[in-house]
Amino acid sequence: MFGYVKIAMLIIMLGGAAGGFAYVMKLRADLATSEANNAKLETAVAEQKSVIEQQLKDIKLIQTAMKEQEQLNAKLNEAVEDLRDKFHKVNASGKKRDIGDLAKDKPKPMERAINNGTKNALRCMEIAMGSPLTEKEKNAKKKTEINPECPSLANPSYVPYAD
């Protein structure tokens, strides 16, 4: 009977040792899984940081582009106001300019003025849409050399002077 107790105790001890060994192996497997998950999370965090940095760079570029666009819009608005002033001029006798009457009285000069104005306005549109300035436009300094429709846009070297 004493032998059975020893065998029972030995079996219990071996069972406990086997259970402990299985428990330690499960803990190691769980630890390995946790380490793999942690590595994936660290990779994801690093990727998210790089995405955030790129977004911040993109935001700065967008803000710069917006400022440039606002400056261009301000120049274009000035040009539009200048054109409005030209078309709503009042002559020396106090009457508003009437292009129809001028065209009736002087058709050839009006045709030439309209054709030149249209050509100049189209060039202004090209420049506003990104077309590069020609050397002649860049170097224009005299009133006779400039594009009168948008001198501030087409002729950066031109400084207006009093006539």
C-alpha positions as CSV (number, residue, x, y, z in Angstrom):
1,M,0.0,0.0,0.0
2,F,2.9,2.3,0.8
3,G,4.1,1.5,-2.8
4,Y,0.9,2.7,-4.3
5,V,1.1,6.0,-2.5
6,K,4.6,6.5,-3.8
7,I,3.5,5.7,-7.3
8,A,0.5,8.0,-7.0
9,M,2.7,10.8,-5.6
10,L,5.2,10.2,-8.5
11,I,2.4,10.3,-11.1
12,I,1.0,13.5,-9.5
13,M,4.4,15.1,-9.5
14,L,5.1,14.0,-13.1
15,G,1.6,15.3,-14.1
16,G,2.3,18.6,-12.3
17,A,5.7,18.9,-14.0
18,A,4.1,18.0,-17.4
19,G,1.4,20.6,-16.8
20,G,3.9,23.2,-15.8
21,F,6.0,22.4,-18.9
22,A,2.9,22.7,-21.1
23,Y,2.0,26.0,-19.4
24,V,5.5,27.4,-19.9
25,M,5.4,26.4,-23.6
26,K,2.0,28.1,-24.0
27,L,3.3,31.2,-22.4
28,R,6.3,31.2,-24.8
29,A,4.0,30.8,-27.8
30,D,1.8,33.6,-26.5
31,L,4.9,35.8,-25.9
32,A,6.1,35.0,-29.5
33,T,2.7,36.0,-30.8
34,S,2.7,39.2,-28.8
35,E,6.2,40.1,-30.0
36,A,5.1,39.5,-33.7
37,N,2.0,41.7,-33.1
38,N,4.1,44.4,-31.4
39,A,6.5,44.4,-34.4
40,K,3.5,44.8,-36.8
41,L,2.2,47.6,-34.7
42,E,5.5,49.4,-34.6
43,T,5.7,49.0,-38.4
44,A,2.2,50.4,-38.8
45,V,3.0,53.3,-36.5
46,A,6.2,54.1,-38.5
47,E,4.2,54.0,-41.7
48,Q,1.5,56.3,-40.2
49,K,4.1,58.8,-39.1
50,S,5.6,58.9,-42.6
51,V,2.1,59.4,-44.1
52,I,1.4,62.2,-41.6
53,E,4.8,63.9,-42.5
54,Q,3.9,63.6,-46.2
55,Q,0.5,65.1,-45.6
56,L,2.0,68.0,-43.7
57,K,4.4,68.6,-46.7
58,D,1.5,68.4,-49.1
59,I,-0.5,70.9,-47.0
60,K,2.4,73.4,-47.1
61,L,2.6,73.0,-50.8
62,I,-1.1,73.5,-51.2
63,Q,-1.0,76.6,-49.0
64,T,1.9,78.0,-51.1
65,A,0.0,77.4,-54.3
66,M,-3.1,79.0,-52.8
67,K,-1.1,82.1,-51.9
68,E,0.3,82.3,-55.4
69,Q,-3.1,81.9,-56.9
70,E,-4.5,84.6,-54.6
71,Q,-1.8,87.0,-55.7
72,L,-2.4,86.2,-59.4
73,N,-6.2,86.7,-58.8
74,A,-5.5,90.1,-57.3
75,K,-3.4,91.1,-60.3
76,L,-6.1,89.9,-62.7
77,N,-8.8,91.8,-60.7
78,E,-6.7,94.9,-61.1
79,A,-6.5,94.3,-64.8
80,V,-10.3,93.8,-65.0
81,E,-10.8,97.1,-63.1
82,D,-8.4,98.8,-65.5
83,L,-10.3,97.5,-68.5
84,R,-13.6,98.7,-66.9
85,D,-12.1,102.1,-66.5
86,K,-11.0,102.1,-70.1
87,F,-14.5,101.2,-71.4
88,H,-16.3,103.6,-69.1
89,K,-14.1,106.6,-69.8
90,V,-15.7,110.0,-69.9
91,N,-14.5,112.3,-72.7
92,A,-13.6,116.0,-72.4
93,S,-17.1,117.1,-73.1
94,G,-18.4,115.0,-70.2
95,K,-20.0,112.3,-72.3
96,K,-19.4,108.6,-71.8
97,R,-17.4,106.9,-74.5
98,D,-19.7,105.1,-77.0
99,I,-17.8,102.5,-79.1
100,G,-20.7,102.2,-81.5
101,D,-20.5,105.9,-82.4
102,L,-16.7,105.7,-82.8
103,A,-17.0,102.6,-85.0
104,K,-19.5,104.4,-87.2
105,D,-17.5,107.6,-87.5
106,K,-14.0,105.9,-87.8
107,P,-14.4,102.3,-88.8
108,K,-10.7,101.6,-89.9
109,P,-9.1,102.9,-86.7
110,M,-11.7,101.2,-84.6
111,E,-11.1,97.9,-86.4
112,R,-7.4,98.3,-85.8
113,A,-7.9,99.2,-82.1
114,I,-10.3,96.2,-81.6
115,N,-7.9,93.8,-83.3
116,N,-4.9,95.0,-81.4
117,G,-6.8,95.0,-78.1
118,T,-8.1,91.4,-78.8
119,K,-4.6,90.2,-79.6
120,N,-3.2,91.8,-76.4
121,A,-6.1,90.5,-74.3
122,L,-5.5,87.0,-75.7
123,R,-1.8,87.2,-74.8
124,C,-2.8,88.3,-71.3
125,M,-5.0,85.2,-71.0
126,E,-2.1,83.0,-72.2
127,I,0.2,84.5,-69.6
128,A,-2.4,84.1,-66.9
129,M,-2.8,80.4,-67.8
130,G,1.0,79.8,-67.4
131,S,2.6,80.7,-70.7
132,P,6.1,82.0,-70.2
133,L,6.9,85.6,-70.9
134,T,9.0,86.3,-74.0
135,E,12.2,88.3,-73.8
136,K,10.5,91.3,-75.5
137,E,7.8,91.2,-72.8
138,K,10.3,90.8,-69.9
139,N,12.5,93.7,-71.2
140,A,9.7,96.2,-72.1
141,K,10.3,99.4,-70.3
142,K,8.7,102.1,-72.6
143,K,4.9,102.6,-72.9
144,T,5.1,101.9,-76.6
145,E,6.7,98.4,-75.9
146,I,4.2,97.1,-73.4
147,N,1.0,95.2,-73.6
148,P,-1.5,97.9,-72.5
149,E,-4.2,95.4,-71.6
150,C,-2.2,93.8,-68.7
151,P,1.1,95.6,-68.2
152,S,1.7,94.4,-64.6
153,L,1.2,90.8,-65.8
154,A,2.9,90.9,-69.2
155,N,5.7,93.4,-68.6
156,P,7.3,93.1,-65.1
157,S,10.1,95.5,-65.9
158,Y,7.7,98.3,-66.9
159,V,7.3,101.2,-64.5
160,P,4.4,103.5,-65.4
161,Y,5.3,107.1,-65.7
162,A,3.2,110.3,-66.0
163,D,2.4,111.3,-69.6
